[in-house]
Amino acid sequence: MNDASALKLLRDIAQDSGRVIFTQHARLRMRQRKVTPVQVLACLQNGIMGEPVALDVHGNWKLTVSRRVAGKDLNVAVAIDVPNRAIIITVF
């Protein structure tokens, strides 16, 4: 999978919030940084590639997406569990 196809797939997945899974670590970081799930979804739907896509040890495609949301720069590390869901790893 290349960067463009990964970003397109991620944006398609993010259109349905039920297909976006937040890890416990991501929820903790969101609370610490005062980031809402809506802001994360906006980043996934409209963000740009912050770190190129790579295959992780679990067989998922991992990438970082960046976007300025609600006046703050937001970076979301996400794994794509092809083809159904996006797993939010962390938010910074």
PyMOL Python script that loads the backbone (N, CA, C, O; Angstrom):
from pymol import cmd

cmd.read_pdbstr("""\
ATOM      1  N   MET A   1       0.859  -1.174   0.000  1.00  0.00           N
ATOM      2  CA  MET A   1       0.000   0.000   0.000  1.00  0.00           C
ATOM      3  C   MET A   1       0.898   1.228   0.000  1.00  0.00           C
ATOM      4  O   MET A   1       1.880   1.284   0.741  1.00  0.00           O
ATOM      5  N   ASN A   2       0.565   2.206  -0.827  1.00  0.00           N
ATOM      6  CA  ASN A   2       1.353   3.436  -0.839  1.00  0.00           C
ATOM      7  C   ASN A   2       0.657   4.518  -0.001  1.00  0.00           C
ATOM      8  O   ASN A   2      -0.455   4.317   0.487  1.00  0.00           O
ATOM      9  N   ASP A   3       1.321   5.655   0.158  1.00  0.00           N
ATOM     10  CA  ASP A   3       0.804   6.727   1.012  1.00  0.00           C
ATOM     11  C   ASP A   3      -0.566   7.229   0.549  1.00  0.00           C
ATOM     12  O   ASP A   3      -1.467   7.418   1.366  1.00  0.00           O
ATOM     13  N   ALA A   4      -0.720   7.443  -0.744  1.00  0.00           N
ATOM     14  CA  ALA A   4      -1.977   7.982  -1.270  1.00  0.00           C
ATOM     15  C   ALA A   4      -3.140   7.019  -1.049  1.00  0.00           C
ATOM     16  O   ALA A   4      -4.221   7.441  -0.639  1.00  0.00           O
ATOM     17  N   SER A   5      -2.932   5.739  -1.315  1.00  0.00           N
ATOM     18  CA  SER A   5      -4.020   4.776  -1.133  1.00  0.00           C
ATOM     19  C   SER A   5      -4.348   4.578   0.345  1.00  0.00           C
ATOM     20  O   SER A   5      -5.510   4.376   0.697  1.00  0.00           O
ATOM     21  N   ALA A   6      -3.341   4.634   1.209  1.00  0.00           N
ATOM     22  CA  ALA A   6      -3.583   4.515   2.653  1.00  0.00           C
ATOM     23  C   ALA A   6      -4.398   5.697   3.163  1.00  0.00           C
ATOM     24  O   ALA A   6      -5.326   5.518   3.952  1.00  0.00           O
ATOM     25  N   LEU A   7      -4.059   6.897   2.717  1.00  0.00           N
ATOM     26  CA  LEU A   7      -4.780   8.091   3.154  1.00  0.00           C
ATOM     27  C   LEU A   7      -6.218   8.065   2.650  1.00  0.00           C
ATOM     28  O   LEU A   7      -7.136   8.440   3.380  1.00  0.00           O
ATOM     29  N   LYS A   8      -6.425   7.626   1.406  1.00  0.00           N
ATOM     30  CA  LYS A   8      -7.772   7.525   0.857  1.00  0.00           C
ATOM     31  C   LYS A   8      -8.598   6.511   1.640  1.00  0.00           C
ATOM     32  O   LYS A   8      -9.743   6.789   1.996  1.00  0.00           O
ATOM     33  N   LEU A   9      -8.032   5.344   1.911  1.00  0.00           N
ATOM     34  CA  LEU A   9      -8.730   4.313   2.677  1.00  0.00           C
ATOM     35  C   LEU A   9      -9.061   4.816   4.080  1.00  0.00           C
ATOM     36  O   LEU A   9     -10.169   4.599   4.571  1.00  0.00           O
ATOM     37  N   LEU A  10      -8.115   5.480   4.720  1.00  0.00           N
ATOM     38  CA  LEU A  10      -8.340   6.028   6.065  1.00  0.00           C
ATOM     39  C   LEU A  10      -9.482   7.036   6.057  1.00  0.00           C
ATOM     40  O   LEU A  10     -10.333   7.016   6.946  1.00  0.00           O
ATOM     41  N   ARG A  11      -9.507   7.911   5.068  1.00  0.00           N
ATOM     42  CA  ARG A  11     -10.594   8.901   4.982  1.00  0.00           C
ATOM     43  C   ARG A  11     -11.940   8.227   4.775  1.00  0.00           C
ATOM     44  O   ARG A  11     -12.944   8.659   5.341  1.00  0.00           O
ATOM     45  N   ASP A  12     -11.970   7.175   3.973  1.00  0.00           N
ATOM     46  CA  ASP A  12     -13.224   6.435   3.773  1.00  0.00           C
ATOM     47  C   ASP A  12     -13.686   5.783   5.071  1.00  0.00           C
ATOM     48  O   ASP A  12     -14.868   5.845   5.409  1.00  0.00           O
ATOM     49  N   ILE A  13     -12.776   5.167   5.792  1.00  0.00           N
ATOM     50  CA  ILE A  13     -13.109   4.530   7.069  1.00  0.00           C
ATOM     51  C   ILE A  13     -13.611   5.564   8.067  1.00  0.00           C
ATOM     52  O   ILE A  13     -14.579   5.312   8.785  1.00  0.00           O
ATOM     53  N   ALA A  14     -12.962   6.730   8.121  1.00  0.00           N
ATOM     54  CA  ALA A  14     -13.288   7.768   9.116  1.00  0.00           C
ATOM     55  C   ALA A  14     -14.661   8.404   8.880  1.00  0.00           C
ATOM     56  O   ALA A  14     -15.162   9.109   9.756  1.00  0.00           O
ATOM     57  N   GLN A  15     -15.272   8.174   7.731  1.00  0.00           N
ATOM     58  CA  GLN A  15     -16.617   8.707   7.486  1.00  0.00           C
ATOM     59  C   GLN A  15     -17.654   8.059   8.409  1.00  0.00           C
ATOM     60  O   GLN A  15     -18.709   8.637   8.668  1.00  0.00           O
ATOM     61  N   ASP A  16     -17.351   6.868   8.896  1.00  0.00           N
ATOM     62  CA  ASP A  16     -18.237   6.150   9.814  1.00  0.00           C
ATOM     63  C   ASP A  16     -17.509   6.018  11.157  1.00  0.00           C
ATOM     64  O   ASP A  16     -16.601   5.197  11.291  1.00  0.00           O
ATOM     65  N   SER A  17     -17.898   6.809  12.132  1.00  0.00           N
ATOM     66  CA  SER A  17     -17.194   6.825  13.423  1.00  0.00           C
ATOM     67  C   SER A  17     -17.221   5.467  14.121  1.00  0.00           C
ATOM     68  O   SER A  17     -16.375   5.203  14.975  1.00  0.00           O
ATOM     69  N   GLY A  18     -18.163   4.611  13.780  1.00  0.00           N
ATOM     70  CA  GLY A  18     -18.233   3.282  14.363  1.00  0.00           C
ATOM     71  C   GLY A  18     -17.090   2.378  13.918  1.00  0.00           C
ATOM     72  O   GLY A  18     -16.842   1.335  14.523  1.00  0.00           O
ATOM     73  N   ARG A  19     -16.401   2.779  12.868  1.00  0.00           N
ATOM     74  CA  ARG A  19     -15.278   1.994  12.355  1.00  0.00           C
ATOM     75  C   ARG A  19     -13.940   2.505  12.875  1.00  0.00           C
ATOM     76  O   ARG A  19     -12.883   2.014  12.478  1.00  0.00           O
ATOM     77  N   VAL A  20     -13.992   3.498  13.770  1.00  0.00           N
ATOM     78  CA  VAL A  20     -12.772   4.065  14.357  1.00  0.00           C
ATOM     79  C   VAL A  20     -12.707   3.625  15.812  1.00  0.00           C
ATOM     80  O   VAL A  20     -13.598   3.929  16.605  1.00  0.00           O
ATOM     81  N   ILE A  21     -11.645   2.907  16.154  1.00  0.00           N
ATOM     82  CA  ILE A  21     -11.467   2.348  17.496  1.00  0.00           C
ATOM     83  C   ILE A  21     -10.365   3.137  18.207  1.00  0.00           C
ATOM     84  O   ILE A  21      -9.295   3.364  17.642  1.00  0.00           O
ATOM     85  N   PHE A  22     -10.630   3.552  19.446  1.00  0.00           N
ATOM     86  CA  PHE A  22      -9.643   4.282  20.250  1.00  0.00           C
ATOM     87  C   PHE A  22      -9.038   3.326  21.269  1.00  0.00           C
ATOM     88  O   PHE A  22      -9.768   2.697  22.035  1.00  0.00           O
ATOM     89  N   THR A  23      -7.719   3.211  21.288  1.00  0.00           N
ATOM     90  CA  THR A  23      -7.068   2.398  22.318  1.00  0.00           C
ATOM     91  C   THR A  23      -7.154   3.133  23.650  1.00  0.00           C
ATOM     92  O   THR A  23      -7.427   4.333  23.696  1.00  0.00           O
ATOM     93  N   GLN A  24      -6.921   2.405  24.718  1.00  0.00           N
ATOM     94  CA  GLN A  24      -6.936   3.019  26.046  1.00  0.00           C
ATOM     95  C   GLN A  24      -5.851   4.095  26.128  1.00  0.00           C
ATOM     96  O   GLN A  24      -6.071   5.154  26.716  1.00  0.00           O
ATOM     97  N   HIS A  25      -4.698   3.832  25.551  1.00  0.00           N
ATOM     98  CA  HIS A  25      -3.604   4.808  25.547  1.00  0.00           C
ATOM     99  C   HIS A  25      -4.021   6.086  24.814  1.00  0.00           C
ATOM    100  O   HIS A  25      -3.743   7.189  25.284  1.00  0.00           O
ATOM    101  N   ALA A  26      -4.683   5.940  23.673  1.00  0.00           N
ATOM    102  CA  ALA A  26      -5.130   7.114  22.914  1.00  0.00           C
ATOM    103  C   ALA A  26      -6.126   7.938  23.726  1.00  0.00           C
ATOM    104  O   ALA A  26      -6.046   9.166  23.750  1.00  0.00           O
ATOM    105  N   ARG A  27      -7.063   7.263  24.391  1.00  0.00           N
ATOM    106  CA  ARG A  27      -8.053   7.994  25.211  1.00  0.00           C
ATOM    107  C   ARG A  27      -7.371   8.756  26.353  1.00  0.00           C
ATOM    108  O   ARG A  27      -7.760   9.881  26.668  1.00  0.00           O
ATOM    109  N   LEU A  28      -6.368   8.152  26.963  1.00  0.00           N
ATOM    110  CA  LEU A  28      -5.619   8.812  28.024  1.00  0.00           C
ATOM    111  C   LEU A  28      -4.934  10.065  27.489  1.00  0.00           C
ATOM    112  O   LEU A  28      -5.031  11.133  28.093  1.00  0.00           O
ATOM    113  N   ARG A  29      -4.247   9.941  26.367  1.00  0.00           N
ATOM    114  CA  ARG A  29      -3.551  11.091  25.777  1.00  0.00           C
ATOM    115  C   ARG A  29      -4.531  12.177  25.343  1.00  0.00           C
ATOM    116  O   ARG A  29      -4.228  13.365  25.455  1.00  0.00           O
ATOM    117  N   MET A  30      -5.707  11.778  24.848  1.00  0.00           N
ATOM    118  CA  MET A  30      -6.724  12.758  24.461  1.00  0.00           C
ATOM    119  C   MET A  30      -7.196  13.552  25.672  1.00  0.00           C
ATOM    120  O   MET A  30      -7.355  14.770  25.598  1.00  0.00           O
ATOM    121  N   ARG A  31      -7.421  12.855  26.793  1.00  0.00           N
ATOM    122  CA  ARG A  31      -7.823  13.569  28.014  1.00  0.00           C
ATOM    123  C   ARG A  31      -6.740  14.534  28.459  1.00  0.00           C
ATOM    124  O   ARG A  31      -7.032  15.682  28.796  1.00  0.00           O
ATOM    125  N   GLN A  32      -5.479  14.078  28.465  1.00  0.00           N
ATOM    126  CA  GLN A  32      -4.361  14.919  28.898  1.00  0.00           C
ATOM    127  C   GLN A  32      -4.208  16.154  28.028  1.00  0.00           C
ATOM    128  O   GLN A  32      -3.863  17.227  28.522  1.00  0.00           O
ATOM    129  N   ARG A  33      -4.463  16.004  26.730  1.00  0.00           N
ATOM    130  CA  ARG A  33      -4.232  17.090  25.775  1.00  0.00           C
ATOM    131  C   ARG A  33      -5.514  17.836  25.404  1.00  0.00           C
ATOM    132  O   ARG A  33      -5.508  18.721  24.548  1.00  0.00           O
ATOM    133  N   LYS A  34      -6.615  17.462  26.067  1.00  0.00           N
ATOM    134  CA  LYS A  34      -7.916  18.100  25.838  1.00  0.00           C
ATOM    135  C   LYS A  34      -8.322  18.057  24.364  1.00  0.00           C
ATOM    136  O   LYS A  34      -8.659  19.074  23.757  1.00  0.00           O
ATOM    137  N   VAL A  35      -8.276  16.846  23.813  1.00  0.00           N
ATOM    138  CA  VAL A  35      -8.654  16.591  22.423  1.00  0.00           C
ATOM    139  C   VAL A  35      -9.904  15.723  22.433  1.00  0.00           C
ATOM    140  O   VAL A  35      -9.971  14.739  23.169  1.00  0.00           O
ATOM    141  N   THR A  36     -10.893  16.079  21.623  1.00  0.00           N
ATOM    142  CA  THR A  36     -12.144  15.334  21.569  1.00  0.00           C
ATOM    143  C   THR A  36     -12.126  14.313  20.424  1.00  0.00           C
ATOM    144  O   THR A  36     -11.334  14.439  19.490  1.00  0.00           O
ATOM    145  N   PRO A  37     -12.995  13.309  20.498  1.00  0.00           N
ATOM    146  CA  PRO A  37     -13.100  12.358  19.387  1.00  0.00           C
ATOM    147  C   PRO A  37     -13.486  13.041  18.065  1.00  0.00           C
ATOM    148  O   PRO A  37     -13.055  12.605  16.997  1.00  0.00           O
ATOM    149  N   VAL A  38     -14.282  14.089  18.132  1.00  0.00           N
ATOM    150  CA  VAL A  38     -14.673  14.824  16.926  1.00  0.00           C
ATOM    151  C   VAL A  38     -13.444  15.455  16.271  1.00  0.00           C
ATOM    152  O   VAL A  38     -13.328  15.457  15.046  1.00  0.00           O
ATOM    153  N   GLN A  39     -12.535  15.987  17.074  1.00  0.00           N
ATOM    154  CA  GLN A  39     -11.307  16.567  16.537  1.00  0.00           C
ATOM    155  C   GLN A  39     -10.438  15.493  15.882  1.00  0.00           C
ATOM    156  O   GLN A  39      -9.836  15.736  14.837  1.00  0.00           O
ATOM    157  N   VAL A  40     -10.372  14.316  16.488  1.00  0.00           N
ATOM    158  CA  VAL A  40      -9.588  13.219  15.915  1.00  0.00           C
ATOM    159  C   VAL A  40     -10.196  12.800  14.579  1.00  0.00           C
ATOM    160  O   VAL A  40      -9.473  12.596  13.603  1.00  0.00           O
ATOM    161  N   LEU A  41     -11.518  12.671  14.532  1.00  0.00           N
ATOM    162  CA  LEU A  41     -12.178  12.296  13.282  1.00  0.00           C
ATOM    163  C   LEU A  41     -11.942  13.342  12.200  1.00  0.00           C
ATOM    164  O   LEU A  41     -11.731  12.993  11.038  1.00  0.00           O
ATOM    165  N   ALA A  42     -11.974  14.614  12.565  1.00  0.00           N
ATOM    166  CA  ALA A  42     -11.705  15.685  11.595  1.00  0.00           C
ATOM    167  C   ALA A  42     -10.286  15.568  11.054  1.00  0.00           C
ATOM    168  O   ALA A  42     -10.048  15.793   9.868  1.00  0.00           O
ATOM    169  N   CYS A  43      -9.356  15.220  11.916  1.00  0.00           N
ATOM    170  CA  CYS A  43      -7.974  15.029  11.493  1.00  0.00           C
ATOM    171  C   CYS A  43      -7.872  13.857  10.523  1.00  0.00           C
ATOM    172  O   CYS A  43      -7.179  13.955   9.511  1.00  0.00           O
ATOM    173  N   LEU A  44      -8.546  12.760  10.815  1.00  0.00           N
ATOM    174  CA  LEU A  44      -8.503  11.594   9.940  1.00  0.00           C
ATOM    175  C   LEU A  44      -9.151  11.876   8.589  1.00  0.00           C
ATOM    176  O   LEU A  44      -8.671  11.414   7.554  1.00  0.00           O
ATOM    177  N   GLN A  45     -10.240  12.635   8.604  1.00  0.00           N
ATOM    178  CA  GLN A  45     -10.985  12.897   7.378  1.00  0.00           C
ATOM    179  C   GLN A  45     -10.322  13.933   6.475  1.00  0.00           C
ATOM    180  O   GLN A  45     -10.484  13.883   5.256  1.00  0.00           O
ATOM    181  N   ASN A  46      -9.578  14.871   7.060  1.00  0.00           N
ATOM    182  CA  ASN A  46      -9.058  15.990   6.270  1.00  0.00           C
ATOM    183  C   ASN A  46      -7.565  16.234   6.436  1.00  0.00           C
ATOM    184  O   ASN A  46      -7.028  17.180   5.860  1.00  0.00           O
ATOM    185  N   GLY A  47      -6.894  15.406   7.208  1.00  0.00           N
ATOM    186  CA  GLY A  47      -5.484  15.641   7.507  1.00  0.00           C
ATOM    187  C   GLY A  47      -4.558  15.269   6.363  1.00  0.00           C
ATOM    188  O   GLY A  47      -4.971  14.700   5.353  1.00  0.00           O
ATOM    189  N   ILE A  48      -3.310  15.606   6.556  1.00  0.00           N
ATOM    190  CA  ILE A  48      -2.268  15.271   5.585  1.00  0.00           C
ATOM    191  C   ILE A  48      -1.334  14.241   6.211  1.00  0.00           C
ATOM    192  O   ILE A  48      -1.288  14.079   7.430  1.00  0.00           O
ATOM    193  N   MET A  49      -0.612  13.569   5.373  1.00  0.00           N
ATOM    194  CA  MET A  49       0.309  12.524   5.821  1.00  0.00           C
ATOM    195  C   MET A  49       1.440  13.161   6.617  1.00  0.00           C
ATOM    196  O   MET A  49       2.176  14.002   6.100  1.00  0.00           O
ATOM    197  N   GLY A  50       1.575  12.760   7.875  1.00  0.00           N
ATOM    198  CA  GLY A  50       2.647  13.270   8.709  1.00  0.00           C
ATOM    199  C   GLY A  50       3.844  12.337   8.720  1.00  0.00           C
ATOM    200  O   GLY A  50       4.989  12.781   8.805  1.00  0.00           O
ATOM    201  N   GLU A  51       3.576  11.059   8.635  1.00  0.00           N
ATOM    202  CA  GLU A  51       4.607  10.021   8.617  1.00  0.00           C
ATOM    203  C   GLU A  51       4.153   8.976   7.605  1.00  0.00           C
ATOM    204  O   GLU A  51       2.987   8.582   7.618  1.00  0.00           O
ATOM    205  N   PRO A  52       5.028   8.527   6.744  1.00  0.00           N
ATOM    206  CA  PRO A  52       4.607   7.592   5.689  1.00  0.00           C
ATOM    207  C   PRO A  52       4.072   6.270   6.232  1.00  0.00           C
ATOM    208  O   PRO A  52       4.380   5.860   7.351  1.00  0.00           O
ATOM    209  N   VAL A  53       3.271   5.628   5.412  1.00  0.00           N
ATOM    210  CA  VAL A  53       2.651   4.359   5.778  1.00  0.00           C
ATOM    211  C   VAL A  53       3.703   3.245   5.811  1.00  0.00           C
ATOM    212  O   VAL A  53       4.610   3.188   4.981  1.00  0.00           O
ATOM    213  N   ALA A  54       3.544   2.368   6.800  1.00  0.00           N
ATOM    214  CA  ALA A  54       4.452   1.223   6.940  1.00  0.00           C
ATOM    215  C   ALA A  54       3.678   0.068   7.556  1.00  0.00           C
ATOM    216  O   ALA A  54       2.740   0.276   8.326  1.00  0.00           O
ATOM    217  N   LEU A  55       4.068  -1.124   7.218  1.00  0.00           N
ATOM    218  CA  LEU A  55       3.445  -2.320   7.761  1.00  0.00           C
ATOM    219  C   LEU A  55       4.006  -2.570   9.165  1.00  0.00           C
ATOM    220  O   LEU A  55       5.222  -2.616   9.346  1.00  0.00           O
ATOM    221  N   ASP A  56       3.116  -2.732  10.164  1.00  0.00           N
ATOM    222  CA  ASP A  56       3.599  -2.968  11.524  1.00  0.00           C
ATOM    223  C   ASP A  56       3.675  -4.463  11.828  1.00  0.00           C
ATOM    224  O   ASP A  56       3.347  -5.291  10.978  1.00  0.00           O
ATOM    225  N   VAL A  57       4.108  -4.805  13.039  1.00  0.00           N
ATOM    226  CA  VAL A  57       4.312  -6.205  13.418  1.00  0.00           C
ATOM    227  C   VAL A  57       3.008  -6.999  13.494  1.00  0.00           C
ATOM    228  O   VAL A  57       3.035  -8.230  13.472  1.00  0.00           O
ATOM    229  N   HIS A  58       1.865  -6.306  13.584  1.00  0.00           N
ATOM    230  CA  HIS A  58       0.564  -6.961  13.672  1.00  0.00           C
ATOM    231  C   HIS A  58      -0.063  -7.166  12.297  1.00  0.00           C
ATOM    232  O   HIS A  58      -1.152  -7.729  12.188  1.00  0.00           O
ATOM    233  N   GLY A  59       0.617  -6.714  11.252  1.00  0.00           N
ATOM    234  CA  GLY A  59       0.087  -6.851   9.902  1.00  0.00           C
ATOM    235  C   GLY A  59      -0.842  -5.730   9.489  1.00  0.00           C
ATOM    236  O   GLY A  59      -1.519  -5.832   8.466  1.00  0.00           O
ATOM    237  N   ASN A  60      -0.886  -4.646  10.279  1.00  0.00           N
ATOM    238  CA  ASN A  60      -1.699  -3.474   9.958  1.00  0.00           C
ATOM    239  C   ASN A  60      -0.821  -2.401   9.321  1.00  0.00           C
ATOM    240  O   ASN A  60       0.391  -2.364   9.535  1.00  0.00           O
ATOM    241  N   TRP A  61      -1.442  -1.541   8.546  1.00  0.00           N
ATOM    242  CA  TRP A  61      -0.722  -0.416   7.960  1.00  0.00           C
ATOM    243  C   TRP A  61      -0.784   0.754   8.932  1.00  0.00           C
ATOM    244  O   TRP A  61      -1.874   1.186   9.308  1.00  0.00           O
ATOM    245  N   LYS A  62       0.359   1.269   9.340  1.00  0.00           N
ATOM    246  CA  LYS A  62       0.448   2.333  10.337  1.00  0.00           C
ATOM    247  C   LYS A  62       0.924   3.619   9.668  1.00  0.00           C
ATOM    248  O   LYS A  62       1.819   3.599   8.823  1.00  0.00           O
ATOM    249  N   LEU A  63       0.310   4.740  10.058  1.00  0.00           N
ATOM    250  CA  LEU A  63       0.717   6.047   9.553  1.00  0.00           C
ATOM    251  C   LEU A  63       0.354   7.119  10.562  1.00  0.00           C
ATOM    252  O   LEU A  63      -0.389   6.872  11.512  1.00  0.00           O
ATOM    253  N   THR A  64       0.882   8.302  10.345  1.00  0.00           N
ATOM    254  CA  THR A  64       0.552   9.456  11.176  1.00  0.00           C
ATOM    255  C   THR A  64      -0.086  10.510  10.289  1.00  0.00           C
ATOM    256  O   THR A  64       0.407  10.813   9.203  1.00  0.00           O
ATOM    257  N   VAL A  65      -1.199  11.066  10.773  1.00  0.00           N
ATOM    258  CA  VAL A  65      -1.936  12.092  10.042  1.00  0.00           C
ATOM    259  C   VAL A  65      -1.908  13.374  10.870  1.00  0.00           C
ATOM    260  O   VAL A  65      -2.071  13.335  12.089  1.00  0.00           O
ATOM    261  N   SER A  66      -1.700  14.508  10.203  1.00  0.00           N
ATOM    262  CA  SER A  66      -1.598  15.801  10.885  1.00  0.00           C
ATOM    263  C   SER A  66      -2.653  16.762  10.351  1.00  0.00           C
ATOM    264  O   SER A  66      -3.013  16.717   9.175  1.00  0.00           O
ATOM    265  N   ARG A  67      -3.140  17.629  11.231  1.00  0.00           N
ATOM    266  CA  ARG A  67      -4.132  18.643  10.847  1.00  0.00           C
ATOM    267  C   ARG A  67      -4.219  19.675  11.951  1.00  0.00           C
ATOM    268  O   ARG A  67      -4.043  19.360  13.128  1.00  0.00           O
ATOM    269  N   ARG A  68      -4.489  20.901  11.566  1.00  0.00           N
ATOM    270  CA  ARG A  68      -4.753  21.959  12.545  1.00  0.00           C
ATOM    271  C   ARG A  68      -6.258  21.933  12.810  1.00  0.00           C
ATOM    272  O   ARG A  68      -7.059  22.179  11.909  1.00  0.00           O
ATOM    273  N   VAL A  69      -6.634  21.633  14.059  1.00  0.00           N
ATOM    274  CA  VAL A  69      -8.041  21.499  14.443  1.00  0.00           C
ATOM    275  C   VAL A  69      -8.290  22.351  15.678  1.00  0.00           C
ATOM    276  O   VAL A  69      -7.564  22.253  16.668  1.00  0.00           O
ATOM    277  N   ALA A  70      -9.314  23.182  15.613  1.00  0.00           N
ATOM    278  CA  ALA A  70      -9.714  24.019  16.749  1.00  0.00           C
ATOM    279  C   ALA A  70      -8.542  24.827  17.296  1.00  0.00           C
ATOM    280  O   ALA A  70      -8.399  24.978  18.509  1.00  0.00           O
ATOM    281  N   GLY A  71      -7.702  25.346  16.398  1.00  0.00           N
ATOM    282  CA  GLY A  71      -6.604  26.215  16.801  1.00  0.00           C
ATOM    283  C   GLY A  71      -5.372  25.512  17.330  1.00  0.00           C
ATOM    284  O   GLY A  71      -4.447  26.168  17.807  1.00  0.00           O
ATOM    285  N   LYS A  72      -5.338  24.189  17.255  1.00  0.00           N
ATOM    286  CA  LYS A  72      -4.146  23.480  17.721  1.00  0.00           C
ATOM    287  C   LYS A  72      -3.715  22.452  16.685  1.00  0.00           C
ATOM    288  O   LYS A  72      -4.542  21.861  15.990  1.00  0.00           O
ATOM    289  N   ASP A  73      -2.403  22.251  16.597  1.00  0.00           N
ATOM    290  CA  ASP A  73      -1.864  21.242  15.691  1.00  0.00           C
ATOM    291  C   ASP A  73      -2.089  19.876  16.313  1.00  0.00           C
ATOM    292  O   ASP A  73      -1.745  19.643  17.472  1.00  0.00           O
ATOM    293  N   LEU A  74      -2.664  18.987  15.541  1.00  0.00           N
ATOM    294  CA  LEU A  74      -3.019  17.666  16.042  1.00  0.00           C
ATOM    295  C   LEU A  74      -2.358  16.610  15.161  1.00  0.00           C
ATOM    296  O   LEU A  74      -2.416  16.687  13.934  1.00  0.00           O
ATOM    297  N   ASN A  75      -1.735  15.633  15.793  1.00  0.00           N
ATOM    298  CA  ASN A  75      -1.140  14.489  15.105  1.00  0.00           C
ATOM    299  C   ASN A  75      -1.771  13.229  15.663  1.00  0.00           C
ATOM    300  O   ASN A  75      -1.888  13.059  16.877  1.00  0.00           O
ATOM    301  N   VAL A  76      -2.175  12.349  14.762  1.00  0.00           N
ATOM    302  CA  VAL A  76      -2.826  11.107  15.163  1.00  0.00           C
ATOM    303  C   VAL A  76      -2.060   9.945  14.549  1.00  0.00           C
ATOM    304  O   VAL A  76      -1.930   9.851  13.328  1.00  0.00           O
ATOM    305  N   ALA A  77      -1.553   9.060  15.402  1.00  0.00           N
ATOM    306  CA  ALA A  77      -0.933   7.822  14.932  1.00  0.00           C
ATOM    307  C   ALA A  77      -2.046   6.781  14.866  1.00  0.00           C
ATOM    308  O   ALA A  77      -2.752   6.541  15.845  1.00  0.00           O
ATOM    309  N   VAL A  78      -2.185   6.172  13.694  1.00  0.00           N
ATOM    310  CA  VAL A  78      -3.302   5.272  13.454  1.00  0.00           C
ATOM    311  C   VAL A  78      -2.838   4.036  12.696  1.00  0.00           C
ATOM    312  O   VAL A  78      -1.942   4.104  11.854  1.00  0.00           O
ATOM    313  N   ALA A  79      -3.465   2.906  13.011  1.00  0.00           N
ATOM    314  CA  ALA A  79      -3.218   1.660  12.290  1.00  0.00           C
ATOM    315  C   ALA A  79      -4.498   1.323  11.523  1.00  0.00           C
ATOM    316  O   ALA A  79      -5.597   1.388  12.074  1.00  0.00           O
ATOM    317  N   ILE A  80      -4.347   0.966  10.260  1.00  0.00           N
ATOM    318  CA  ILE A  80      -5.499   0.582   9.450  1.00  0.00           C
ATOM    319  C   ILE A  80      -5.579  -0.940   9.432  1.00  0.00           C
ATOM    320  O   ILE A  80      -4.691  -1.622   8.919  1.00  0.00           O
ATOM    321  N   ASP A  81      -6.661  -1.451  10.002  1.00  0.00           N
ATOM    322  CA  ASP A  81      -6.941  -2.879   9.981  1.00  0.00           C
ATOM    323  C   ASP A  81      -7.784  -3.108   8.729  1.00  0.00           C
ATOM    324  O   ASP A  81      -9.012  -3.042   8.770  1.00  0.00           O
ATOM    325  N   VAL A  82      -7.105  -3.377   7.620  1.00  0.00           N
ATOM    326  CA  VAL A  82      -7.735  -3.433   6.295  1.00  0.00           C
ATOM    327  C   VAL A  82      -8.807  -4.503   6.277  1.00  0.00           C
ATOM    328  O   VAL A  82      -8.569  -5.592   6.801  1.00  0.00           O
ATOM    329  N   PRO A  83      -9.962  -4.257   5.709  1.00  0.00           N
ATOM    330  CA  PRO A  83     -10.432  -3.004   5.127  1.00  0.00           C
ATOM    331  C   PRO A  83     -11.433  -2.292   6.012  1.00  0.00           C
ATOM    332  O   PRO A  83     -12.025  -1.299   5.591  1.00  0.00           O
ATOM    333  N   ASN A  84     -11.638  -2.774   7.231  1.00  0.00           N
ATOM    334  CA  ASN A  84     -12.795  -2.355   7.996  1.00  0.00           C
ATOM    335  C   ASN A  84     -12.641  -1.219   8.981  1.00  0.00           C
ATOM    336  O   ASN A  84     -13.578  -0.441   9.157  1.00  0.00           O
ATOM    337  N   ARG A  85     -11.503  -1.093   9.629  1.00  0.00           N
ATOM    338  CA  ARG A  85     -11.456  -0.138  10.733  1.00  0.00           C
ATOM    339  C   ARG A  85     -10.102   0.536  10.866  1.00  0.00           C
ATOM    340  O   ARG A  85      -9.086   0.087  10.334  1.00  0.00           O
ATOM    341  N   ALA A  86     -10.142   1.639  11.607  1.00  0.00           N
ATOM    342  CA  ALA A  86      -8.936   2.387  11.950  1.00  0.00           C
ATOM    343  C   ALA A  86      -8.770   2.319  13.459  1.00  0.00           C
ATOM    344  O   ALA A  86      -9.724   2.532  14.207  1.00  0.00           O
ATOM    345  N   ILE A  87      -7.570   2.025  13.898  1.00  0.00           N
ATOM    346  CA  ILE A  87      -7.284   1.907  15.331  1.00  0.00           C
ATOM    347  C   ILE A  87      -6.394   3.079  15.714  1.00  0.00           C
ATOM    348  O   ILE A  87      -5.256   3.176  15.256  1.00  0.00           O
ATOM    349  N   ILE A  88      -6.910   3.964  16.550  1.00  0.00           N
ATOM    350  CA  ILE A  88      -6.141   5.129  16.988  1.00  0.00           C
ATOM    351  C   ILE A  88      -5.156   4.664  18.045  1.00  0.00           C
ATOM    352  O   ILE A  88      -5.554   4.140  19.086  1.00  0.00           O
ATOM    353  N   ILE A  89      -3.862   4.858  17.777  1.00  0.00           N
ATOM    354  CA  ILE A  89      -2.805   4.414  18.676  1.00  0.00           C
ATOM    355  C   ILE A  89      -2.508   5.481  19.709  1.00  0.00           C
ATOM    356  O   ILE A  89      -2.470   5.203  20.908  1.00  0.00           O
ATOM    357  N   THR A  90      -2.296   6.704  19.244  1.00  0.00           N
ATOM    358  CA  THR A  90      -2.028   7.809  20.154  1.00  0.00           C
ATOM    359  C   THR A  90      -2.338   9.124  19.470  1.00  0.00           C
ATOM    360  O   THR A  90      -2.468   9.197  18.248  1.00  0.00           O
ATOM    361  N   VAL A  91      -2.454  10.156  20.280  1.00  0.00           N
ATOM    362  CA  VAL A  91      -2.752  11.511  19.800  1.00  0.00           C
ATOM    363  C   VAL A  91      -1.743  12.446  20.444  1.00  0.00           C
ATOM    364  O   VAL A  91      -1.552  12.424  21.660  1.00  0.00           O
ATOM    365  N   PHE A  92      -1.099  13.266  19.625  1.00  0.00           N
ATOM    366  CA  PHE A  92      -0.133  14.227  20.174  1.00  0.00           C
ATOM    367  C   PHE A  92      -0.162  15.513  19.409  1.00  0.00           C
ATOM    368  O   PHE A  92       0.584  16.438  19.729  1.00  0.00           O
TER     369      PHE A  92
END
""", "prot")
cmd.dss("prot")
cmd.show_as("cartoon", "prot")
cmd.util.cbc("prot")
cmd.orient("prot")
